Amino acid sequence: MNSESNVYHYDCKKEKEHCSTILKCSGSSGLISVPATTPATPLVLATVPVRIPKWCNNPCVNIEFASNVEVVSGTEGATINIIVTIFKNCPDNLRVPIGSYSYGSSALLASASTFSFFVCDCNTCQSNECCTYSAEITFSSAIGTVATLNNAALSAIIASSDCSC
């Protein structure tokens, strides 16, 4: 028996014509001080515009947020708590929260760390419609510490959920 007879040869050329993905990335936000208390207006960390292509049937958008957190100084018992929420803004002027992530840490000494998270939005806008996703601080508490977020970035991967990519 030929060993090649049991090997499955997948020809992806046909699928690639109908199943593509798009990557969109925001620029870096630079340095942002973490508010000691929740800001009256959410603090925008990063945005990424997304247009759903006409070829994309039943699209899903995978959103990734990433940022560095730097504790500049802290005292005994110091803490930092942040909630970052991803919002979708479309031409119909609806601002819809897609998902949130909570970051918390004791902040006794100067330190640096990173945090990132993913959310998936399969309730996307109509084809060829442009929406903007934003990452915003919707809650913050920095007690006994000075902290910053730097290089906050947002990326979006758009793919058709009809494909088995």
JOKA-V913919 format. One record per pair of residues at least 24 apart in sequence whose C-alpha atoms are under 8 Angstrom apart, sorted by sequence separation. I is the first residue (numbers start at 1). GAP is how many residues later the second one is. D is the distance in whole Angstrom. If there is no record, write none. Layout:
# JOKA-V913919
i: [I	I]
gap: [GAP	GAP]
d: [D	D]
This chain:
# JOKA-V913919
i: [24	80	81	24	79	80	24	79	80	79	80	78	79	77	78	79	77	78	77	75	76	74	75	73	74	75	73	74	90	71	73	74	18	19	72	73	108	71	72	91	107	71	72	90	91	70	71	90	91	70	71	90	70	89	90	69	70	88	89	68	69	88	89	68	69	88	68	69	87	88	67	68	86	87	66	67	86	87	66	67	86	87	66	85	86	65	66	84	85	64	65	84	85	64	65	84	85	64	83	84	63	64	82	83	84	62	63	82	83	62	63	82	83	62	63	81	82	61	62	81	82	60	61	80	81	60	61	80	81	60	79	80	59	60	61	79	80	58	59	60	78	79	59	78	79	80	78	79	77	78	80	76	75	65	74	75	56	74	73	74	52	54	72	73	52	53	54	71	72	73	52	53	71	72	51	52	71	72	51	52	70	71	51	52	69	70	51	69	70	50	51	69	70	49	50	68	69	49	50	67	68	49	50	67	68	48	49	67	68	47	48	67	47	48	66	67	47	65	66	46	47	65	66	45	46	65	44	45	46	64	65	44	45	63	64	44	45	63	64	43	44	63	42	43	62	63	42	43	61	62	42	61	62	61	39	60	61	39	59	60	38	39	59	60	38	39	59	60	37	38	58	59	37	38	56	57	58	59	36	37	56	57	58	35	36	37	57	34	35	36	46	47	48	50	52	34	35	36	45	46	47	48	34	45	46	48	34	33	34	33	34	33	34	32	33	31	32	31	32	31	30	31	29	30	28	29	30	28	29	28	29	28	27	26	27	25	26	25	26	25	24	25	23	24	23	24	22	23	22	23	21	22	21	22	21	20	21	19	20	19	19	19]
gap: [24	24	24	25	25	25	26	26	26	27	27	28	28	29	29	29	30	30	31	32	32	33	33	34	34	34	35	35	35	36	36	36	37	37	37	37	37	38	38	38	38	39	39	39	39	40	40	40	40	41	41	41	42	42	42	43	43	43	43	44	44	44	44	45	45	45	46	46	46	46	47	47	47	47	48	48	48	48	49	49	49	49	50	50	50	51	51	51	51	52	52	52	52	53	53	53	53	54	54	54	55	55	55	55	55	56	56	56	56	57	57	57	57	58	58	58	58	59	59	59	59	60	60	60	60	61	61	61	61	62	62	62	63	63	63	63	63	64	64	64	64	64	65	65	65	65	66	66	67	67	67	68	69	70	70	70	71	71	72	72	73	73	73	73	74	74	74	74	74	74	75	75	75	75	76	76	76	76	77	77	77	77	78	78	78	78	79	79	79	80	80	80	80	81	81	81	81	82	82	82	82	83	83	83	83	84	84	84	84	85	85	85	86	86	86	86	87	87	87	88	88	88	88	89	89	89	90	90	90	90	90	91	91	91	91	92	92	92	92	93	93	93	94	94	94	94	95	95	95	95	96	96	96	97	98	98	98	99	99	99	100	100	100	100	101	101	101	101	102	102	102	102	103	103	103	103	103	103	104	104	104	104	104	105	105	105	105	106	106	106	106	106	106	106	106	107	107	107	107	107	107	107	108	108	108	108	112	113	113	114	114	115	115	116	116	117	117	118	118	119	120	120	121	121	122	122	122	123	123	124	124	125	126	127	127	128	128	129	129	130	131	131	132	132	133	133	134	134	135	135	136	136	137	137	138	139	139	140	140	141	144	146]
d: [7	6	7	8	7	5	7	6	6	4	7	6	5	7	5	8	8	6	7	7	6	6	5	8	5	7	8	5	7	7	6	7	7	8	8	5	8	7	5	8	7	5	7	8	7	7	5	7	7	6	6	4	4	5	7	6	7	7	5	7	5	6	6	6	6	5	4	7	6	7	6	7	7	5	7	6	6	7	6	6	5	8	4	6	6	5	7	6	5	7	6	5	6	6	7	5	6	4	6	6	6	7	7	6	7	7	5	8	5	6	6	6	6	4	8	8	4	6	6	5	7	7	5	8	5	6	6	6	6	4	8	4	6	7	7	6	6	7	8	7	8	5	7	5	7	7	5	7	7	6	8	8	6	7	6	6	7	4	6	7	7	5	7	5	7	6	6	7	5	7	5	5	6	5	8	5	4	7	6	6	6	7	6	7	7	5	4	6	6	5	6	5	8	7	5	6	7	6	6	6	5	4	7	6	6	6	6	6	7	7	5	4	6	7	6	6	4	7	5	6	6	6	7	7	5	5	7	5	7	6	7	6	5	7	5	4	7	6	6	5	7	5	6	5	6	7	6	7	6	5	5	6	7	5	8	6	7	7	7	6	7	7	5	6	5	8	4	6	7	5	6	5	5	7	7	5	6	8	7	5	5	7	6	6	5	7	6	7	7	4	6	8	6	8	7	8	7	7	6	6	6	7	7	8	6	7	7	8	6	6	5	4	7	5	6	7	5	6	6	4	5	7	7	5	8	5	7	5	5	6	7	5	6	6	8	8	5	6	6	4	6	6	7	5	6	7	8	5	6	7	7	5	5	7	5	6	8	7	8	7	6	7]
